[in-house]
Amino acid sequence: MRDRIVIISGANSGIGRAAALKFASTGFHVVMACRNLSASRSVQQEIIEKSGNDKVSLLELDLASFSSIRHFCLAFQQAFDQLDVLIHNAAYLKHGEKIYQLSPDHIELSFATNLFGPYLMTKLLMDPLRKSSDARILHACSTNIKHFFDPKRKIEFDNLQGEFKDNRPYSTYKMYGDSKMALFIMTKRLAEELKRYDIKVNALQIPATKISKRTIDNLSPIWRTLAVLQNLFNPLPDEVAECYYQICTAEKYANLSGHLFNKQGEIILPGQTKPDPLTQAKQIFGSTYYPAYADDPDIAQQVWELCTKWT
C-alpha cells in the first residue's frame, strides 16, 4: 500500500511536534516543515525513535517568506507525488512586541505567517492534493478570535503593509487575533473553492496550551511568570494533536468542510449579531459559538481578494 503523507508546519515544537509524533506512530509519512533545520533535526530523530517509523522527513520552510514557501513546495513535489493531509500549524506571535514588523514581502508579519503563507502554500500544493482520494487541509485557528464578539473590533485591512505604523499604536496581540480571524474567514471560502476537487478544508480553534520550558525560558520575566501560571490550567499539546489527527483522518469528518471545530471536535456555530447579555456571556466564555463577524460577506471578499492579489 502507498504511504499516506502529511505535511505539518512548525513540527519541531509544541502542538506541531506532538502531531508529528502522532501521525508517525500511526504509519503516516510525516514531512516536518520547519524554519530552523538545525534545531529540528534532533526532534526529527526523536520522533523516528519514539514512533518506530523512519519515514519522517524534514524540509525547510519559513511561512513568512513567499520565496521560502515556493522553494519548499518545489522540493516537496520533487520528492512526493501525492499529499493527503496538510496541517498549517505554524504561527507567529511574539509576546510583548511593540514595534510593527514586516515580512520579507513587506506584509505585516502576523498576517504574512498566519494567513498569506498558508494560502500560498495550499495553492502551490494543489496538484499533489488533488491526487489524494481523501485530501484534508487543517488550519490552526485560535480562541483569540473571540475578541470579535466586541462589535467595535475590526480587522485593520488598511494597515497590513505598514501604512500607519508610525501613527497607530502597534499591538502584536491584536494583529495576531486579526490574522487568525482572517484565516478562519479564508478557510470557509477556500472550502467552497475546493469543493469541485473534493478537498476538505477546516479549522480548529486552539485554546492556550501548556508551554514548554524552553519557550518559557526565552520570555521576558513578566511573561515567564504568566506562562508558568497558565500552564497550571491549560491542556497538553498532545491533546490538541489528537484533535488534529481525528479531524484529518476519522471517517466522521470525511464529508465535513468549511467548519471551525473546538477542542472537543465539535462544530462551532455562528454567534448572534445582537445577543442579550446572558447569551453574549455564553458566546464569549463557551466553546460553541464564533463571532458573526466571520460571516460578513464583504469582509470575506476582502480577505479573499487580498489572498489572491498578494500571493
GIHUWO-V689549 format. One line per field, one symbol per residue. ss: DSSP state (A for helix, B for strand, O for the rest). psi: psi as a letter, one per 30 degrees, with the letter a starting at -180 (. if undefined). burial: I if it has 9 or more other C-alpha atoms within 8 Angstrom, else O. Layout:
ss: ???
psi: ???
burial: ???
//
This chain:
ss: OOOOBBBBBOOOOAAAAAAAAAAAAOOOBBBBBBOOAAAAAAAAAAAAAAAOOOOBBBBBOOOOOAAAAAAAAAAAAAAOOOOOBBBBOOOOOOOOOOOOOBOOOOOBAAAAAAAAAAAAAAAAOAAAAAOOOOOBBBBBBBAAAAAAAOOOOOOOAAAOOOOOOOOOOOOAAAAAAAAAAAAAAAAAAAAAAOAAAOOBBBBBBBOOBOOOAAAAAOOOAAAAAAAAAAAOOOBOAAAAAAAAAAAAAOAAAOOOOOOBBOOOOOBOBBOOOOOOAAAAAAAAAOOOBBOAAAAOAAAAAAAAAAAAAAO
psi: kkkkkkkjkhgglbeeeeeeeeeefgfljkjjjkejeeffeeeeeeeeeefgjgijlkkkkjffjeeeeeeeeeeefffkflkekjjieklkjjkfkfkkkklfghkkeeeeefdeeeeeeeefgeeeeffkfikkkkkjalfffffgfjffklkifghfggegfffkkkjfeeeeeeeeeeeeeeeeeeeeegefghkkkllkjklklkkleeeefflleefeeeeeeefffllleeeeeeeeeeefekefgfgkkglkllffgkkklklkeilleeeeeeeefahfklkfefgjeeeeeeeeeeeeef.
burial: OOOIIIIIIIIIOIIIIIIIIIIIIOIIIIIIIIIOIOOIIOIIOOIIIOIOIOIIIIIIIIIIIIOIIIOIIOIIIOOOOIIIIIIIIIOIOOOOOOOIOIIOOOIIIIIIIIIIIIIIIOOIIOOIIIIIOOIIIIIIIIIOIIOIIOOOOOOOOOIIIIOOIOOOOOOIOOIIIIIIIIIIIIIIIIIOOIIOOOIIIIIIIIOOIIIOOOOIOOIOOOIIOOIIOIIOOIIOIIOIIIIIIIIIOIOOIIOOIIIIIIIOOOIIOIIOOOOOOOOIIOIIOOOIIIIIOIIOOOIIOOIIOOIOOOO
//
